[in-house]
């Protein structure tokens, strides 16, 4: 899990498949039974107290947005505007975070 963004309004976390580092090895090995089959993104709207989890094609589309941010260094307003669009999908209340 890697926190990508944290502001007064939003938190974005990237969840990646579990990797197994065997003792003495510096290379990551995929576990025999993955705990998380594919990567995804959790977007928490702090204002509403709700979150949305993006996986599959939604996660791939969001990852393209993040790659664009890395190339173009958007303003905080641009990031917040993009996250605002996804917050409409947030239905799950955040109970513990």
C-alpha distances in whole Angstrom, upper triangle without the diagonal:
4,7,9,12,14,18,20,20,16,13,10,7,6,5,6,9,9,11,14,16,19,21,23,21,19,18,15,17,16,16,19,18,14,12,11,14,12,10,10,9,10,13,14,18,19,22,23,20,19,16,16,13,14,14,17,19,18,14,17,19,16,15,18,19,16,18,21,19,19,22,24,22,23,24,22,25,24,20,21,24,21,19,22,23,20,20,23,21,20,21,19,20,17,18,16,13
4,6,9,11,15,18,18,15,11,9,6,5,7,8,12,12,14,17,17,21,23,24,22,20,19,17,19,18,19,23,21,18,16,14,16,14,11,11,10,10,12,14,17,18,21,22,20,19,16,16,14,15,15,18,20,18,14,16,18,15,13,17,17,13,15,18,16,16,19,21,19,20,21,19,22,21,17,19,21,19,17,20,22,19,19,23,21,20,22,20,21,18,20,17,14
4,6,7,11,14,14,11,8,6,4,6,9,11,15,16,17,20,21,25,26,28,26,23,23,20,22,22,23,26,25,21,19,17,19,17,13,12,10,9,10,11,14,15,18,19,18,17,14,15,14,15,16,19,20,18,15,17,18,15,14,17,16,13,15,17,15,15,19,20,17,17,18,16,19,18,15,16,19,17,15,18,19,17,17,21,20,18,21,19,19,16,18,16,12
4,7,10,14,14,10,8,5,6,7,10,12,16,18,19,22,23,27,29,30,27,25,24,22,24,23,25,28,26,23,21,19,20,17,14,12,9,10,10,12,14,15,18,20,18,18,15,15,14,14,16,18,19,17,14,15,16,12,11,14,13,9,12,14,11,11,15,16,14,14,15,13,16,15,11,13,16,14,12,16,17,15,16,20,19,18,21,20,20,18,21,19,15
4,7,10,10,7,5,5,7,10,13,16,19,21,23,26,27,30,32,33,31,28,27,25,28,27,28,31,30,26,24,21,23,20,17,14,11,11,9,10,12,12,15,17,16,16,14,15,15,15,18,20,21,18,16,17,17,13,13,16,13,11,14,15,12,12,16,16,13,13,13,10,13,13,9,10,13,12,10,13,16,14,14,18,18,17,20,19,19,17,20,18,15
4,7,8,6,4,7,9,12,15,18,22,23,25,28,29,32,33,35,33,30,30,28,30,29,30,33,31,28,25,23,25,23,19,17,13,12,10,9,10,10,13,15,14,15,14,15,16,17,20,23,24,20,18,21,20,16,17,19,17,14,17,18,15,16,19,19,16,15,14,11,13,14,11,10,14,14,11,14,17,15,14,18,19,17,20,19,18,15,18,16,13
4,5,5,6,9,12,15,19,22,25,27,29,32,32,36,37,38,37,34,34,31,34,33,34,37,35,31,29,27,29,26,22,20,16,14,12,10,10,9,11,14,14,15,15,16,18,19,22,25,26,22,21,23,22,18,19,21,18,16,19,19,16,17,21,19,16,14,13,9,11,13,10,9,13,13,11,13,16,15,14,18,19,17,20,19,18,16,19,18,15
4,6,8,12,15,18,21,24,28,29,31,34,35,39,40,41,40,37,37,35,37,36,36,39,37,34,31,29,31,28,25,22,18,16,13,11,9,7,8,12,12,14,15,17,19,21,24,28,28,24,23,26,24,21,22,24,21,19,23,23,19,21,24,22,19,17,15,11,12,15,13,10,13,15,13,13,17,16,14,17,19,17,19,19,17,15,18,17,15
4,7,10,14,17,20,23,27,28,31,34,35,39,40,42,40,38,37,34,36,35,35,38,36,32,30,27,29,27,23,20,16,14,10,8,6,5,6,9,10,11,12,14,17,18,22,25,25,21,21,23,22,18,20,22,19,18,21,21,18,21,23,22,19,17,15,11,11,13,11,8,11,12,9,9,13,13,10,14,15,13,16,16,15,14,17,17,14
4,7,10,13,16,20,23,25,27,30,32,35,37,39,37,34,33,31,33,31,32,35,32,29,26,24,25,23,20,16,13,10,7,6,5,6,8,10,10,10,9,11,13,15,18,21,22,18,17,20,19,15,17,19,16,15,19,19,16,18,21,20,18,16,15,11,12,13,10,8,11,11,8,9,12,11,9,13,14,12,15,15,14,12,15,15,12
4,7,10,13,16,20,21,24,27,28,32,33,35,33,31,30,27,29,28,28,31,29,25,23,20,23,20,17,14,10,8,6,5,7,7,11,12,11,11,9,11,12,13,16,20,20,17,15,18,18,14,15,18,16,14,17,18,16,17,21,20,18,16,16,13,14,15,11,10,13,13,9,11,14,12,11,15,15,13,15,14,14,12,15,14,10
4,7,10,13,17,19,21,24,26,29,31,33,31,28,27,24,26,25,26,28,26,23,20,18,19,17,13,10,7,6,5,6,9,11,14,15,13,12,10,10,10,11,13,16,17,14,12,15,15,11,12,15,13,11,14,16,14,15,18,18,16,15,16,13,15,15,11,11,14,12,9,12,13,11,11,15,14,13,16,15,15,13,16,15,12
4,6,10,13,15,17,20,22,26,28,29,27,25,24,21,23,21,22,25,23,19,17,14,16,14,11,8,6,5,7,9,12,13,17,17,15,14,11,11,9,10,12,15,17,14,12,14,15,12,12,15,14,12,15,17,15,16,19,20,18,18,19,17,19,18,14,15,17,15,12,15,17,14,14,17,16,14,17,15,16,14,16,14,11
4,6,10,12,14,18,20,23,26,27,25,22,21,18,19,18,19,22,20,16,15,12,14,11,7,6,5,7,9,12,15,17,20,20,19,17,13,12,10,10,10,13,15,13,9,12,13,10,9,13,13,11,13,16,15,15,18,20,18,19,20,19,21,19,16,17,19,16,14,17,18,15,16,19,17,16,19,17,19,17,19,17,14
4,7,9,12,15,17,21,23,25,23,21,19,16,17,15,16,19,17,13,11,8,10,8,5,5,6,8,11,13,17,19,22,22,20,18,14,13,10,10,9,12,15,14,10,13,15,13,12,16,16,14,16,19,18,18,22,23,22,22,24,22,24,23,19,20,22,19,17,20,20,17,18,21,18,17,19,17,19,17,18,17,14
4,6,9,12,15,18,21,23,20,18,16,13,13,12,13,16,14,11,10,7,9,7,4,7,9,11,14,17,21,22,26,26,23,21,18,16,13,12,10,12,15,15,11,13,16,14,12,16,17,15,16,19,19,19,22,24,23,24,26,25,27,25,22,23,25,22,20,23,23,20,21,24,21,20,22,20,22,20,22,20,18
4,6,10,13,16,19,21,18,17,15,11,11,8,9,12,11,7,7,5,6,6,6,9,12,14,18,20,24,25,29,28,26,24,20,18,15,14,12,13,16,16,13,14,18,17,15,18,20,18,19,23,23,22,25,27,27,28,30,29,31,29,25,27,28,25,23,26,26,23,24,26,23,23,24,22,24,22,23,22,20
4,7,10,13,16,18,16,15,13,10,9,7,7,10,9,6,6,6,8,9,9,12,15,16,20,22,26,27,30,30,27,25,22,21,17,17,15,16,20,20,17,18,22,20,18,22,23,21,22,26,25,24,27,30,29,30,32,31,33,31,28,29,31,28,26,29,29,26,27,29,26,25,26,24,25,23,24,22,20
4,7,10,13,15,12,12,10,6,6,5,6,10,10,8,9,10,11,11,12,15,17,19,23,25,28,30,33,33,30,29,25,24,21,20,18,19,22,22,19,20,23,22,20,23,25,22,23,26,26,25,27,30,30,31,33,32,35,33,29,31,33,30,28,32,32,28,30,32,29,28,30,27,29,27,27,25,23
4,6,9,12,10,10,9,6,5,6,6,9,10,9,11,12,14,15,15,19,21,23,26,28,32,33,36,36,33,32,28,27,24,24,22,22,25,26,23,24,27,26,24,27,29,26,26,30,30,28,31,34,33,34,36,35,38,37,33,35,37,34,32,35,35,32,33,36,33,32,33,30,31,29,29,27,25
4,6,8,6,7,7,5,6,9,9,12,14,13,14,16,17,18,18,21,23,25,28,30,34,34,38,38,35,34,31,30,27,26,24,25,28,29,25,26,29,28,25,28,30,27,27,31,30,28,31,34,33,35,37,36,39,38,34,36,38,35,34,37,37,34,35,38,35,34,36,33,34,31,32,29,27
4,6,5,8,8,8,8,10,10,12,15,15,16,18,19,21,21,25,27,28,32,33,37,38,41,41,38,37,34,33,30,30,28,28,31,32,29,29,33,32,29,32,34,31,31,34,34,32,34,38,37,39,41,40,43,41,38,40,42,39,37,41,41,38,39,41,39,37,39,36,37,34,34,31,30
4,6,8,10,11,11,14,14,16,18,18,19,22,23,24,25,27,29,31,34,35,39,39,43,43,40,39,36,36,33,33,31,32,35,35,32,32,36,34,32,34,36,33,33,37,36,34,36,39,38,40,42,41,44,43,40,41,44,41,40,43,43,40,41,44,42,40,41,38,39,36,36,33,31
4,7,9,11,12,16,16,18,21,21,22,24,25,26,26,29,31,33,36,37,41,41,45,45,43,41,38,38,35,35,33,33,36,37,33,33,37,35,32,35,37,34,33,37,36,33,36,39,38,41,43,42,45,44,41,42,45,42,41,44,45,42,43,46,43,42,44,41,42,39,39,36,34
4,6,8,9,13,14,16,19,19,20,22,23,23,23,26,28,30,33,35,39,40,43,44,41,40,36,36,32,32,30,30,33,34,30,30,33,32,29,32,34,31,30,34,33,31,33,36,36,38,40,40,43,41,38,40,43,40,38,42,42,39,41,43,41,40,41,39,40,37,38,35,33
4,7,9,13,15,18,20,19,21,21,22,22,22,25,26,28,31,33,37,38,41,42,39,38,35,34,31,30,28,29,31,32,28,28,31,30,27,29,31,28,27,30,30,27,29,33,32,35,37,36,40,38,35,37,40,37,36,39,40,37,38,41,39,38,40,38,39,36,37,34,31
4,6,10,12,15,18,17,18,19,19,19,19,22,24,27,30,32,36,37,40,41,38,37,33,32,29,28,26,26,28,29,25,25,28,27,24,26,29,26,25,28,29,26,28,31,31,33,36,36,39,37,34,36,38,35,34,38,38,35,37,39,37,36,38,36,37,35,36,33,31
4,7,9,12,14,13,15,15,15,16,16,19,21,24,27,29,33,34,38,38,35,33,30,29,25,24,22,23,25,26,22,22,26,25,22,24,27,24,23,27,27,25,27,30,30,32,35,34,37,35,32,34,36,33,32,35,35,32,34,36,34,33,35,33,34,32,32,30,28
4,6,9,11,11,13,14,14,15,16,19,22,24,28,30,34,35,39,39,36,34,31,29,25,25,22,22,25,26,23,23,26,26,23,26,28,26,25,29,29,27,30,33,33,35,37,36,39,37,34,36,38,34,33,36,36,33,35,37,34,33,35,33,34,32,33,31,29
4,7,8,7,10,11,10,12,13,17,20,22,26,28,32,34,37,37,34,32,28,26,23,22,19,19,22,23,20,20,24,24,21,24,27,25,24,28,29,27,29,33,32,34,36,36,38,36,33,34,36,33,31,34,34,31,32,34,31,31,32,30,32,30,31,29,27
4,5,5,8,10,10,13,15,18,21,23,26,29,32,34,37,37,34,32,28,27,23,23,20,20,23,25,22,22,26,26,24,27,29,27,27,31,31,30,32,35,35,36,38,37,40,38,34,36,37,34,32,36,35,32,33,35,32,31,32,29,31,29,30,28,27
4,6,9,12,11,14,17,20,23,25,29,31,35,36,40,39,36,33,30,28,25,24,21,21,24,26,24,24,28,28,26,29,31,30,30,34,34,33,35,38,38,39,42,40,42,41,37,38,40,37,35,38,37,34,35,37,33,33,33,31,33,31,31,30,29
4,6,9,9,12,15,18,21,23,26,28,32,34,37,36,33,30,27,25,22,22,19,19,22,24,22,23,26,26,25,28,30,29,29,33,33,32,35,38,37,38,40,39,41,39,35,36,38,35,33,35,35,31,32,34,30,29,30,27,29,28,28,27,26
4,5,6,9,11,14,17,19,23,25,28,30,33,32,30,27,24,22,18,18,15,16,19,21,18,19,23,23,21,24,26,25,26,29,29,29,31,34,34,34,36,35,37,35,32,33,34,31,29,32,31,28,29,30,27,26,27,25,27,25,26,24,23
4,6,9,11,13,16,17,20,22,26,27,30,29,26,24,21,20,16,17,15,16,19,20,18,19,23,22,21,24,26,24,26,29,29,28,31,34,33,33,35,33,35,34,30,31,32,30,27,30,29,26,26,28,25,24,24,22,23,22,22,20,20
4,6,7,9,12,14,17,20,23,25,28,27,24,22,19,17,13,13,11,12,16,16,14,16,19,18,17,21,22,21,22,25,26,25,28,30,30,30,32,30,32,30,27,28,29,26,24,27,26,22,23,25,22,21,22,20,22,20,21,20,19
4,7,10,13,15,19,22,25,27,30,29,27,24,20,18,14,13,10,10,14,15,13,14,18,18,17,20,22,21,22,25,26,25,28,30,30,31,33,32,33,31,28,29,30,26,25,27,26,23,24,26,22,22,23,21,24,23,24,23,22
4,7,10,13,17,19,23,25,28,27,25,22,19,16,12,11,7,8,11,12,10,11,14,14,13,16,18,17,18,21,22,22,24,27,27,27,29,28,30,27,24,26,26,23,22,24,23,20,22,23,20,20,22,20,23,22,24,23,21
4,7,10,14,17,20,22,25,25,23,20,16,14,10,9,7,8,11,11,7,9,12,11,10,13,15,14,15,18,19,19,21,23,23,24,26,25,26,24,21,22,23,20,18,21,21,17,19,21,18,18,20,19,21,20,22,21,19
4,7,10,13,16,19,22,21,20,17,13,10,7,5,4,7,10,8,5,8,11,9,9,13,13,13,15,17,17,18,21,22,22,22,24,22,23,21,18,19,20,17,15,18,17,14,16,18,15,15,17,16,18,17,19,19,17
4,6,10,13,16,18,18,17,14,10,8,6,5,7,10,11,9,6,10,11,8,9,12,12,11,14,16,15,16,19,20,20,19,21,19,20,18,15,16,17,14,12,15,15,11,13,15,13,12,15,14,16,15,18,17,15
4,6,10,12,15,15,13,10,7,6,4,6,9,13,14,11,9,13,14,11,12,15,14,13,17,18,17,19,22,22,21,20,21,18,20,19,15,15,16,14,11,13,14,10,11,13,11,10,12,11,12,11,14,13,11
4,7,9,12,12,11,9,6,5,6,8,11,15,16,12,11,14,14,11,13,15,14,13,16,18,16,18,21,21,19,18,18,16,16,16,12,11,13,11,8,10,11,8,7,11,10,8,11,11,12,11,14,14,12
4,6,9,9,7,6,4,7,9,11,15,18,19,16,15,18,18,14,16,19,17,16,20,21,19,21,24,23,21,20,19,16,17,17,14,12,14,13,9,10,12,10,8,11,11,8,10,9,9,8,11,11,9
4,5,6,6,6,6,8,12,14,17,21,21,17,17,20,19,16,18,21,18,18,21,22,20,22,25,24,22,19,18,15,15,16,13,10,12,12,8,8,11,9,6,9,10,8,10,10,10,9,13,13,12
4,6,5,7,8,12,14,17,20,24,25,21,20,23,23,19,21,24,21,20,24,24,22,24,27,26,23,21,19,16,16,17,15,12,14,15,11,11,14,13,10,13,14,11,13,12,10,9,12,12,10
4,6,8,10,13,17,19,23,26,26,23,22,26,24,21,23,25,22,22,26,26,23,26,28,27,25,22,20,16,16,18,16,12,14,15,12,11,14,13,10,12,14,11,13,13,11,11,14,15,14
4,5,9,12,15,18,21,25,25,21,22,25,24,21,24,26,23,23,27,27,25,27,30,29,27,24,23,19,18,20,18,14,16,16,13,11,14,13,9,10,12,9,10,10,8,9,12,14,14
4,7,11,14,17,20,24,25,21,21,25,24,21,23,26,24,23,27,27,25,27,30,30,27,25,24,20,20,21,19,16,18,18,14,13,16,14,10,12,13,9,9,8,6,6,8,10,10
4,7,10,14,17,20,21,18,18,22,21,18,21,23,21,21,25,26,24,26,29,29,27,24,24,21,20,21,18,16,17,16,13,12,14,11,8,10,9,6,6,5,4,5,9,11,11
4,7,10,13,17,18,15,14,18,18,15,17,20,19,18,22,23,21,24,27,26,25,23,23,20,20,20,17,15,16,15,11,12,13,10,7,10,8,5,6,5,6,6,10,11,10
4,6,10,13,14,11,11,15,14,12,15,18,16,17,20,21,20,22,25,25,24,22,23,20,20,19,16,15,16,14,11,12,11,8,7,9,6,4,7,7,9,10,13,14,13
4,7,10,12,9,9,12,13,11,13,16,16,15,19,20,20,21,24,25,24,23,24,22,22,21,17,17,18,15,12,14,14,10,10,12,9,8,10,9,12,12,14,15,14
4,7,8,5,5,9,9,8,10,13,13,13,16,18,18,19,22,23,22,21,23,21,22,20,17,17,17,14,12,14,13,9,11,13,10,10,12,12,15,15,18,19,17
4,6,5,4,7,9,9,10,13,14,14,16,19,19,20,23,24,24,23,25,24,25,22,20,20,21,17,16,18,16,13,15,16,13,14,15,15,18,18,21,21,19
4,5,5,6,9,10,11,13,15,15,17,19,20,21,23,25,25,25,27,26,27,24,22,23,22,19,18,20,18,15,18,18,15,17,18,18,21,22,24,24,23
4,5,5,6,9,10,11,13,14,15,17,19,20,21,23,24,23,26,25,25,22,20,21,21,17,17,19,17,14,17,18,15,17,19,20,23,23,26,27,25
4,5,5,6,9,10,11,13,14,16,17,19,20,21,22,21,23,22,22,19,17,18,17,14,13,15,13,10,13,14,11,13,16,17,20,20,23,24,22
4,5,5,6,9,10,10,12,14,15,16,19,20,20,20,22,21,22,19,16,18,18,14,13,16,14,12,14,16,13,14,17,17,20,20,23,23,21
4,5,5,6,9,10,11,13,14,15,17,19,20,19,22,22,23,20,17,19,19,15,15,18,16,14,17,18,16,18,20,21,24,24,26,26,24
4,5,5,7,9,10,11,13,15,16,17,18,17,20,20,20,17,15,17,16,12,13,16,13,12,15,16,15,17,20,21,24,24,27,27,25
4,5,5,6,9,10,11,13,15,15,16,15,17,17,17,14,12,14,14,10,10,13,11,10,13,15,13,15,18,19,21,21,24,24,22
4,5,5,6,9,10,11,13,14,15,15,18,18,19,16,13,16,16,13,13,16,15,13,16,18,17,18,21,21,24,23,26,25,23
4,5,5,6,9,10,11,12,14,14,17,18,18,15,13,16,16,12,14,17,15,14,18,19,18,20,23,24,26,26,29,29,26
4,5,5,6,9,10,10,11,11,14,14,15,11,10,13,12,9,10,14,13,12,15,17,17,18,22,23,25,24,28,27,25
4,5,5,6,9,10,10,10,13,13,15,12,9,13,13,10,11,15,14,13,16,19,18,19,23,23,25,23,27,26,23
4,5,5,7,9,10,11,15,16,17,14,12,16,16,14,15,18,18,17,20,22,22,23,26,26,28,27,30,29,26
4,5,5,6,8,9,12,14,15,12,11,15,15,12,14,17,17,17,20,22,22,23,27,28,29,28,32,31,28
4,5,5,5,6,9,11,12,10,8,12,13,11,12,16,16,16,18,21,21,22,26,26,28,26,30,29,25
4,6,6,8,12,13,15,13,11,15,16,14,16,19,19,19,21,24,24,25,28,29,30,28,31,30,26
4,6,9,12,15,17,14,13,17,18,16,18,21,21,21,24,26,26,27,31,32,33,31,35,33,30
4,6,9,12,14,11,11,15,15,14,17,19,19,20,23,25,26,27,30,31,32,31,34,33,30
4,7,9,12,10,10,13,14,14,15,18,19,20,21,24,25,26,29,30,31,29,32,31,28
4,7,8,6,7,10,11,11,13,15,16,17,19,21,23,23,27,28,29,27,31,30,27
4,5,5,6,9,10,11,13,14,16,18,18,21,23,23,27,28,28,27,30,29,26
4,5,5,6,8,10,11,12,15,16,16,19,21,21,24,25,25,23,27,26,23
4,5,5,6,9,10,10,13,15,15,17,20,20,23,25,25,24,27,27,24
4,5,5,6,9,10,11,13,14,17,19,19,23,24,25,24,28,28,25
4,5,5,6,9,10,11,12,15,17,17,21,22,22,21,25,24,21
4,5,5,6,9,10,10,13,15,15,18,20,20,19,23,23,20
4,6,5,7,9,10,12,14,15,19,20,21,21,25,25,23
4,5,5,7,9,11,12,14,17,19,20,20,24,24,22
4,5,5,6,9,10,11,14,16,17,17,20,21,18
4,5,5,7,10,10,14,16,16,17,20,21,20
4,6,6,8,10,13,16,17,18,22,23,22
4,5,6,7,11,13,15,16,19,20,19
4,5,5,9,11,12,13,17,18,17
4,6,8,11,13,15,18,20,20
4,6,9,12,14,17,19,19
4,6,8,10,13,15,15
4,6,9,12,15,16
4,6,9,12,12
4,6,9,10
4,6,7
4,7
4
